[in-house]
Amino acid sequence: MGPEILAPFTVFGSIVLIVWIVFHFGSKNRRDVLETVRTAAQSGTELTPEIIRALGMPQRKKGGDKRWGIILLSIAAAFIALGFSIGAVEGDMEVVGIMAGVASFPGFVGLALILMGVLVRDNSDD
């Protein structure tokens, strides 16, 4: 296995590994909190929303869709800037179009999240 195969495999493999670690430990934390809530409910303990928040159950923040949308739009802009940088160094501006195509994925998802954050109203009291 040469470096032309090992380098991309290492880069993309490390991204997959990081995402897996984050999701694994996040779900483990939620599973532990839910097990604690289940045990407390079975023993007859009264569970108020304040107690559940104190246990560490993740809360959804207001404007979260807009925040993630802005982050994804920034990633899309970074891909386009990378395309311009590579194009300037290589002298071939065709790479800008390729990187713009790659940037369209996080860009469109970011736009959708921002639109959802603006158009969808949260009717919950919490």
C-alpha positions in Angstrom: 0.0 0.0 0.0 1.7 3.2 -1.2 1.4 6.7 0.2 -1.0 7.7 -2.6 -3.5 5.3 -1.1 -2.5 5.5 2.6 -2.7 9.3 2.9 -6.3 9.7 1.8 -7.4 6.6 3.7 -5.8 8.0 6.9 -7.4 11.4 6.5 -10.9 10.1 5.8 -10.5 7.3 8.3 -9.6 9.7 11.0 -12.7 11.8 10.3 -14.9 8.7 10.5 -13.2 7.7 13.8 -13.7 11.1 15.3 -17.4 11.2 14.4 -17.9 7.7 15.7 -16.2 8.6 19.1 -18.3 11.7 19.5 -21.6 9.8 18.8 -20.6 6.8 20.8 -19.8 8.7 24.0 -22.8 11.0 23.5 -25.2 8.1 23.2 -23.5 6.4 26.2 -24.1 9.5 28.3 -27.8 9.7 27.3 -28.2 6.0 27.9 -26.8 6.4 31.4 -29.1 9.3 32.2 -32.1 7.5 30.9 -31.2 4.4 33.0 -31.0 6.7 36.1 -34.4 8.2 35.2 -35.9 4.7 34.7 -34.5 3.5 38.1 -35.8 6.7 39.9 -39.2 6.3 38.3 -39.5 2.6 39.3 -38.6 3.5 42.8 -41.4 6.1 43.0 -39.2 9.2 43.1 -40.8 12.3 41.7 -39.0 13.5 38.6 -39.3 17.2 37.8 -37.9 18.8 34.7 -35.3 20.5 36.9 -34.0 17.2 38.2 -33.8 15.8 34.7 -31.8 18.8 33.6 -29.5 18.5 36.6 -28.8 14.9 35.5 -27.2 16.2 32.3 -29.9 15.4 29.7 -29.0 17.5 26.7 -31.2 20.5 26.2 -32.0 21.9 22.8 -30.9 25.5 22.5 -32.9 28.2 20.8 -31.4 29.2 17.4 -29.5 25.9 17.1 -30.6 25.4 13.5 -29.4 28.9 12.6 -26.0 28.3 14.3 -25.4 25.0 12.5 -26.5 26.6 9.3 -24.0 29.4 9.7 -21.3 26.9 10.5 -22.1 24.8 7.4 -22.1 27.9 5.2 -18.7 28.8 6.6 -17.4 25.3 5.7 -18.8 25.8 2.2 -17.0 29.1 1.9 -13.8 27.5 3.1 -14.0 24.9 0.4 -14.5 27.6 -2.2 -11.5 29.5 -0.8 -9.5 26.4 -0.9 -10.4 25.9 -4.6 -9.2 29.4 -5.4 -6.0 28.9 -3.4 -5.2 25.6 -5.2 -6.2 27.2 -8.6 -3.8 30.1 -8.0 -0.9 27.8 -7.1 -1.5 25.3 -9.8 -2.5 27.9 -12.4 -5.6 25.8 -13.3 -8.8 27.5 -12.3 -10.8 24.4 -13.1 -10.3 23.2 -9.5 -12.5 26.2 -8.4 -15.5 24.6 -10.1 -14.8 21.2 -8.5 -14.4 22.7 -5.0 -17.6 24.8 -5.5 -19.4 21.5 -6.3 -18.0 20.0 -3.1 -19.0 23.2 -1.2 -22.6 22.9 -2.5 -23.4 20.1 -0.1 -22.7 21.8 3.2 -23.8 25.1 1.7 -27.3 23.9 0.8 -27.8 22.0 4.0 -26.7 25.2 5.9 -29.2 27.3 3.9 -31.9 24.8 4.7 -31.1 24.9 8.4 -31.1 28.7 8.5 -34.4 28.8 6.7 -35.8 26.2 9.2 -34.5 28.4 12.1 -36.2 31.5 10.6 -39.5 30.0 9.4 -40.3 27.3 12.0 -41.5 28.7 15.3 -40.9 26.7 18.5 -44.2 26.7 20.5 -42.8 25.0 23.6 -42.6 27.0 26.8 -39.2 25.6 27.9 
